Amino acid sequence: MAKVEYCPIDLAGSPERSIRIFLNGVPVAVSQGSPHGLSELAIGYLLAEGLIADREGLISVREEASEDAVFVESVESVDAAYTPLHRVTSAGCAQSALLRGGRIPDPMPLETASAFDPDDLLSQMEALCRKSPRRNTGECVHGCGVGAAGSPELVLVREDIGRHNAMDKLIGQAWLDRIGLSDKALFITGRISSEMTLKAYRAGCPVLVSRKSATDDAARRAASFGITLVSHCRDGSLRVLSCPERIVAR
């Protein structure tokens, strides 16, 4: 017989808020997401959109928890041609205004001399599943991690109710901590979309790995970006969808 558990609303699930992101006072996006790690969320999103790039040009990042808002000040400003997303996007996903507007720059494919062992990728994905504290308590969150080539461990782990936001938080924290991603792989517990390949590309990360699947458009964009896209990384196997030359067994 099924066990039924009744929970009050405040204990029913993961917290979710409408989070507003501002750059130099200009509203850039509104995202449904987890109300923690807002600074790295904002920085990761701005990096993915190409709105900031100069680490030395960052002036300040201020969270207003009572307003569910993040205010970023930088010497870089929003381009006049950029159309911000003022509406609330789907849960856990601050959508890319670049993709929505069809304004994807011609990519210069990423290059790296690093080789990634498939057993290490499997170990790093397992480490991500172990080190996602909210995910392991039953909350409906996705985990995202980053690990170096030649190591079974992870350098950083971040979580959010949405996989896009989890990735923004991870990339944003790495940028704030001055952790380069050019010789590392990004891991995500959820499905990989085309927007996520753009995020990895903007972050300069040459390998993107999912525990689940990837869309066909994600695979096409990954190939054009010079990103090694790996899906179904679990249970002792994985699928390489683009740029397979970086996956080399030791």
Secondary structure in CASP SS format (residue, H / E / C, confidence):
PFRMAT SS
TARGET T0000
AUTHOR 0000-0000-0000
METHOD secondary structure of the structure
MODEL  1
M C 1.00
A C 1.00
K C 1.00
V C 1.00
E C 1.00
Y C 1.00
C C 1.00
P C 1.00
I H 1.00
D H 1.00
L H 1.00
A C 1.00
G C 1.00
S C 1.00
P C 1.00
E C 1.00
R E 1.00
S E 1.00
I E 1.00
R E 1.00
I E 1.00
F E 1.00
L E 1.00
N C 1.00
G C 1.00
V E 1.00
P E 1.00
V E 1.00
A E 1.00
V E 1.00
S E 1.00
Q E 1.00
G E 1.00
S C 1.00
P C 1.00
H C 1.00
G C 1.00
L H 1.00
S H 1.00
E H 1.00
L H 1.00
A H 1.00
I H 1.00
G H 1.00
Y H 1.00
L H 1.00
L H 1.00
A H 1.00
E C 1.00
G C 1.00
L C 1.00
I C 1.00
A C 1.00
D C 1.00
R H 1.00
E H 1.00
G H 1.00
L E 1.00
I E 1.00
S E 1.00
V E 1.00
R E 1.00
E E 1.00
E E 1.00
A H 1.00
S H 1.00
E H 1.00
D C 1.00
A E 1.00
V E 1.00
F E 1.00
V E 1.00
E E 1.00
S E 1.00
V C 1.00
E C 1.00
S C 1.00
V C 1.00
D C 1.00
A C 1.00
A C 1.00
Y C 1.00
T C 1.00
P C 1.00
L C 1.00
H C 1.00
R C 1.00
V E 1.00
T E 1.00
S E 1.00
A E 1.00
G C 1.00
C C 1.00
A C 1.00
Q C 1.00
S C 1.00
A H 1.00
L H 1.00
L H 1.00
R H 1.00
G C 1.00
G C 1.00
R C 1.00
I C 1.00
P C 1.00
D C 1.00
P C 1.00
M C 1.00
P C 1.00
L C 1.00
E C 1.00
T C 1.00
A C 1.00
S C 1.00
A C 1.00
F E 1.00
D C 1.00
P H 1.00
D H 1.00
D H 1.00
L H 1.00
L H 1.00
S H 1.00
Q H 1.00
M H 1.00
E H 1.00
A H 1.00
L H 1.00
C H 1.00
R H 1.00
K C 1.00
S C 1.00
P C 1.00
R C 1.00
R H 1.00
N H 1.00
T H 1.00
G C 1.00
E C 1.00
C C 1.00
V C 1.00
H E 1.00
G E 1.00
C E 1.00
G E 1.00
V E 1.00
G E 1.00
A E 1.00
A C 1.00
G C 1.00
S C 1.00
P C 1.00
E C 1.00
L C 1.00
V C 1.00
L E 1.00
V E 1.00
R E 1.00
E E 1.00
D E 1.00
I C 1.00
G C 1.00
R H 1.00
H H 1.00
N H 1.00
A H 1.00
M H 1.00
D H 1.00
K H 1.00
L H 1.00
I H 1.00
G H 1.00
Q H 1.00
A H 1.00
W H 1.00
L H 1.00
D C 1.00
R C 1.00
I C 1.00
G C 1.00
L C 1.00
S C 1.00
D C 1.00
K E 1.00
A E 1.00
L E 1.00
F E 1.00
I E 1.00
T C 1.00
G C 1.00
R C 1.00
I E 1.00
S C 1.00
S H 1.00
E H 1.00
M H 1.00
T H 1.00
L H 1.00
K H 1.00
A H 1.00
Y H 1.00
R H 1.00
A H 1.00
G C 1.00
C C 1.00
P C 1.00
V E 1.00
L E 1.00
V E 1.00
S E 1.00
R C 1.00
K C 1.00
S C 1.00
A E 1.00
T C 1.00
D H 1.00
D H 1.00
A H 1.00
A H 1.00
R H 1.00
R H 1.00
A H 1.00
A H 1.00
S H 1.00
F H 1.00
G C 1.00
I C 1.00
T E 1.00
L E 1.00
V E 1.00
S E 1.00
H E 1.00
C E 1.00
R E 1.00
D C 1.00
G C 1.00
S E 1.00
L E 1.00
R E 1.00
V E 1.00
L C 1.00
S C 1.00
C C 1.00
P H 1.00
E H 1.00
R H 1.00
I E 1.00
V C 1.00
A C 1.00
R C 1.00
END
